[in-house]
Amino acid sequence: MAHKRFAFVIEDLYGGGAQKSLLYTADQLRQRGHEVIVFTLRELIEHRIPEGLHIENLGVVTQFTKATSTVLTEKWQAKRIDKALRKWKPDVVISCSCDKITRHLHHPNLYFWVKSDITAKFNDARKRERAFDKARRFYNGRQVIAVSQGVKENLENVVSLQAERIIPIYNPYEREPFVAMAAEPAELPKGAYFLCVAALEPRKRHDRLLRAYAESGIDTPLIIMGKGKPEHEAAIRQQVVDLGLENRVIMAGYHRNPYPWLAQAKAVVLTSDAEGLPRVLIEALLLHTPVISTDCPSGPREILTGTLADFLVAPEDEKGLADAIKRMDQAPVVIEEGHYRQFLKETVLPQFEAL
């Protein structure tokens, strides 16, 4: 493989999955011998920057540009980014989370990295159509990297995007760092437990999880880990009481390192209405913990393969979800590398190198 020059463009490196996977992908490509630079548009860094990865802040997002957000402003910002790109002469440019600005760029090998499924984000029809219209404005006739096959299909079939091409490429992972983080000391519960790691927000459907868990009739406790708005947390706590589950459901709050908990869980359960490519399911598999999930758009269907396909349940089928929890409690699936090989860096990075 010929060595290439990759430029990543992102608004900032504040906390978040998109920033995390961009840094990891950029650094892994650098380690494979490519020249890599990450251009940020403002100075805001929360993530740990891998040693040796070149980050350059272009400073084009300021309080002033946020206050005067017009197409004219965006074009001025894009001109500054274009100047930096011309100087650096990359073979491949990948834009992430700043497409409102980078859509004004016309590098011959520019890709827009779409990390989530916009088709399932909005209940309000007007907001949904506005989001679709924006996606078409940004990406029609352009090259797109979709984080999963499901995101690609929804962009084509639901959003009716007329992109030049859409390439599905998963986020790359390696197992060792997760195993190391899982080995760090943590106050874990005694005995077996099921675990749900998800923000406490309506889209994650903790209400569905709790009803199905109650219906499963199992004695193995359920731990809910995550944070959210006080009113969302209060609603979940109230439902636990209403279902008489106070002795079996533990609200564990947010943990910066959830991996010791993930590694020891009997299974991880995700009951969302919508996802992009849910990291928590992949990370559980990397720790050889089985998973149960709703077959929501998009991602879970691509993760729960082989013997796990029996634990993929239609979102509205709460009885099926209760049954899946019960079956997993009685006979947990044994996870092996075949369940997650498609997400390993050795499988994924060559797809970026082929861009």
C-alpha positions in Angstrom: 0.0 0.0 0.0 1.5 3.4 -1.1 1.8 5.9 1.7 -0.7 8.7 1.6 -1.2 12.1 3.2 -4.5 12.3 5.2 -6.0 15.5 6.5 -8.9 15.3 9.0 -10.9 18.4 9.6 -13.1 18.7 12.8 -14.6 21.6 14.7 -12.9 20.7 18.0 -11.7 17.8 20.2 -14.2 18.2 22.9 -15.7 15.1 24.6 -17.7 12.8 22.4 -17.6 9.6 20.4 -17.0 11.2 17.0 -13.9 13.0 18.2 -12.7 9.9 20.0 -12.9 7.7 16.9 -11.4 10.4 14.7 -8.3 10.7 16.9 -8.0 6.9 17.1 -8.4 6.4 13.3 -5.9 9.3 12.5 -3.3 8.0 14.9 -3.6 4.4 13.7 -3.1 5.5 10.0 -0.1 7.5 11.2 1.3 4.3 12.9 0.8 2.5 9.6 3.3 4.9 8.0 1.0 7.5 6.5 1.4 11.2 7.0 -1.5 12.5 9.0 -2.7 15.9 10.2 -5.8 16.9 12.2 -7.0 20.4 11.6 -9.3 21.8 14.3 -11.4 24.9 13.8 -11.2 26.2 17.4 -9.0 25.5 20.5 -11.1 23.1 22.6 -9.4 19.9 23.6 -10.8 17.4 26.1 -9.6 14.1 24.8 -6.1 12.8 25.3 -4.1 13.5 22.2 -2.0 10.5 21.0 1.7 11.2 21.2 3.2 12.0 17.8 -0.2 13.0 16.2 0.0 16.4 14.5 -2.9 18.7 15.6 -3.2 22.2 14.1 -5.8 24.7 15.3 -6.9 27.0 12.4 -8.9 29.3 14.8 -11.7 30.0 12.3 -14.6 29.3 14.7 -14.8 32.2 17.2 -17.5 34.0 19.3 -17.7 36.4 16.4 -18.3 33.8 13.7 -20.8 32.0 15.9 -22.7 35.3 16.4 -22.7 36.1 12.6 -23.3 32.6 11.3 -24.1 33.3 7.6 -23.2 31.6 4.4 -20.7 34.5 3.8 -19.0 33.7 7.1 -18.9 30.0 6.3 -17.2 30.7 2.9 -14.6 32.9 4.6 -13.9 30.1 7.1 -13.7 27.5 4.3 -11.3 29.8 2.4 -9.0 29.7 5.5 -9.2 25.9 5.7 -8.6 25.6 1.9 -5.4 27.7 2.3 -4.1 25.3 5.0 -5.0 22.3 2.9 -3.3 23.7 -0.2 -0.2 24.2 1.9 -0.2 20.7 3.3 -1.2 19.0 0.0 -3.2 15.9 1.3 -4.2 13.0 -0.9 -7.4 12.5 1.2 -9.4 15.0 3.2 -12.0 13.7 5.7 -14.5 16.2 7.3 -16.2 15.4 10.5 -18.8 17.4 12.6 -18.1 20.7 10.7 -19.7 20.1 7.4 -21.7 23.3 7.4 -18.3 25.0 6.7 -16.4 22.3 4.8 -19.3 21.9 2.3 -17.8 25.0 0.7 -14.5 23.2 0.0 -13.8 21.5 -3.3 -10.8 19.3 -2.8 -10.8 16.5 -5.4 -10.7 13.7 -2.7 -12.9 15.2 0.1 -15.1 12.9 2.1 -17.8 13.8 4.7 -17.8 11.3 7.6 -21.4 10.8 8.7 -21.5 9.3 12.2 -25.1 9.0 13.1 -28.5 8.1 11.6 -30.5 11.3 11.1 -33.5 9.3 9.9 -34.5 8.2 13.4 -33.5 11.3 15.4 -36.7 13.4 15.0 -40.3 12.6 15.9 -41.5 16.0 14.7 -42.1 15.7 10.9 -41.1 19.3 10.2 -37.8 19.0 12.0 -37.2 15.7 10.3 -37.7 17.2 6.9 -35.5 20.1 7.7 -32.7 17.7 8.7 -33.1 15.7 5.5 -33.1 18.9 3.4 -29.9 20.0 5.2 -28.2 16.6 4.5 -29.2 16.9 0.8 -27.8 20.4 0.6 -24.5 19.4 2.2 -23.9 16.0 0.6 -25.7 15.8 -2.8 -23.0 15.1 -5.4 -20.3 14.6 -2.7 -18.4 11.6 -1.3 -19.7 10.3 2.0 -18.3 7.8 4.5 -21.2 6.3 6.5 -20.4 4.7 9.9 -22.5 1.6 9.1 -24.3 -0.1 6.3 -27.6 0.9 7.9 -26.7 4.6 7.9 -25.7 4.3 4.2 -29.0 2.6 3.3 -31.1 5.2 5.2 -29.2 8.1 3.6 -30.0 6.6 0.2 -33.6 5.3 0.7 -35.1 7.5 3.4 -33.2 10.8 3.0 -33.1 10.3 -0.8 -29.5 11.6 -0.8 -28.0 11.8 -4.3 -24.3 11.5 -3.3 -21.5 10.9 -5.7 -20.9 7.8 -3.6 -21.5 6.5 0.0 -18.9 4.1 1.4 -19.8 2.3 4.7 -16.7 2.0 6.9 -16.9 1.0 10.6 -15.0 2.8 13.3 -11.8 0.8 13.9 -11.1 -0.9 17.3 -8.4 -2.8 19.0 -9.2 -5.1 21.9 -6.1 -4.6 24.2 -6.9 -1.1 25.5 -10.4 -2.2 26.6 -9.0 -5.3 28.3 -6.5 -3.0 30.1 -9.2 -0.5 31.2 -11.4 -3.4 32.3 -8.6 -4.6 34.6 -8.5 -1.2 36.5 -9.9 -1.4 40.1 -13.6 -0.7 40.5 -16.3 -1.3 43.2 -18.2 -4.0 41.4 -21.4 -5.7 42.7 -21.1 -9.2 44.0 -22.5 -11.9 41.7 -24.1 -11.8 38.2 -25.9 -8.8 36.8 -27.3 -7.4 33.5 -26.0 -4.0 32.4 -27.4 -1.1 30.4 -24.9 1.7 29.6 -26.8 4.5 27.9 -27.5 8.2 28.4 -30.7 8.7 30.4 -32.7 10.2 27.5 -36.0 9.2 25.9 -34.4 7.8 22.7 -32.6 5.1 24.7 -36.0 3.8 25.9 -35.2 2.7 29.5 -39.0 2.4 29.9 -39.1 -0.4 27.4 -36.0 -2.0 29.1 -37.6 -1.9 32.6 -41.0 -3.4 31.4 -39.2 -6.2 29.6 -36.9 -6.9 32.5 -39.9 -7.0 34.9 -41.7 -9.4 32.5 -38.7 -11.7 32.2 -39.1 -12.6 35.9 -35.4 -13.2 36.4 -33.7 -12.6 39.7 -30.3 -11.4 38.3 -30.1 -7.7 39.0 -30.1 -5.0 36.3 -27.7 -2.1 36.6 -28.5 1.1 34.7 -25.4 3.2 34.1 -25.4 6.7 32.5 -26.4 10.3 33.1 -29.1 12.6 31.7 -31.4 15.5 32.6 -32.8 15.3 36.1 -36.4 14.9 34.8 -35.4 11.9 32.7 -33.6 10.2 35.6 -36.6 10.9 37.9 -39.0 9.3 35.4 -36.8 6.1 35.3 -36.6 6.0 39.1 -40.4 6.4 39.4 -40.9 3.5 36.9 -38.6 1.3 38.9 -40.8 1.9 42.0 -44.1 1.5 40.0 -42.9 -1.9 38.7 -41.8 -3.0 42.1 -38.2 -3.4 41.0 -36.4 -1.4 43.8 -34.6 -4.6 45.0 -33.4 -5.7 41.6 -32.6 -2.5 39.7 -29.5 -0.4 40.6 -29.1 3.1 39.2 -25.3 3.4 39.1 -24.9 6.9 37.6 -22.1 7.9 35.2 -18.7 6.2 35.3 -15.7 7.6 33.3 -14.4 4.0 33.1 -17.4 1.6 32.6 -15.2 -1.2 31.3 -14.7 -3.2 34.6 -18.5 -3.3 34.8 -18.9 -4.2 31.1 -16.4 -7.0 31.4 -18.1 -8.6 34.4 -21.7 -8.3 33.2 -23.7 -11.4 32.3 -24.9 -9.4 29.3 -25.3 -5.8 28.1 -28.8 -4.7 27.0 -29.6 -1.8 24.7 -33.2 -1.0 24.0 -32.9 2.3 21.9 -35.3 3.6 19.2 -32.3 4.8 17.2 -28.5 4.5 17.0 -25.7 5.1 14.5 -23.3 2.2 15.3 -23.6 1.8 19.1 -20.1 1.7 20.6 -21.2 0.1 23.8 -22.3 -3.1 22.0 -19.0 -3.4 20.2 -17.0 -2.6 23.3 -18.9 -5.3 25.3 -18.1 -7.9 22.6 -14.4 -6.9 22.7 -14.5 -7.8 26.4 -16.3 -11.1 25.5 -19.6 -10.0 27.2 -22.7 -11.0 25.2 -25.3 -8.4 24.1 -29.0 -8.1 23.7 -30.4 -5.3 21.6 -33.5 -3.9 19.8 -33.2 -4.1 16.0 -33.4 -0.3 15.7 -32.0 1.8 12.9 -29.1 1.5 12.5 -26.2 -0.6 13.6 -27.3 -3.3 16.1 -28.2 -5.7 13.2 -24.6 -5.4 11.9 -23.2 -6.1 15.4 -25.4 -9.0 16.6 -24.3 -11.6 14.1 -23.9 -15.4 14.3 -25.2 -16.8 17.6 -26.2 -13.3 18.8 -28.7 -12.8 16.0 -31.3 -14.6 18.2 -30.9 -11.8 20.7 -31.9 -9.0 18.2 -35.5 -8.1 18.9 -37.9 -5.8 17.1 -38.2 -2.5 19.0 -41.9 -2.9 19.7 -41.7 -6.6 20.7 -41.4 -6.2 24.5 -42.4 -9.8 25.0 -39.6 -10.9 22.7 -37.2 -8.7 24.6 -38.3 -10.2 28.0 -37.8 -13.7 26.4 -34.3 -12.7 25.1 -33.3 -11.5 28.7 -34.6 -14.8 30.2 -32.8 -17.0 27.6 -29.5 -15.1 28.1 -29.9 -15.4 31.9 -30.3 -19.2 31.6 -27.6 -19.8 29.0 -25.3 -16.8 28.1 -23.7 -16.9 24.6 -20.0 -17.5 24.6 -18.3 -14.6 22.7 -15.3 -15.2 20.4 -13.3 -13.2 18.0 -15.6 -14.0 15.0 -18.3 -11.9 16.7 -16.2 -8.7 16.5 -13.5 -9.3 13.8 -15.2 -6.9 11.3 -14.6 -4.0 13.7 -10.9 -4.6 14.4 -8.4 -2.1 13.1 -6.8 -4.8 10.9 -10.1 -5.1 9.0 -11.1 -1.5 9.0 -8.0 0.6 8.3 -7.3 -0.8 4.9 -10.7 0.6 3.8 -9.5 4.1 4.8 -6.2 3.5 3.0 -8.2 2.6 -0.2 -9.9 6.1 -0.3 
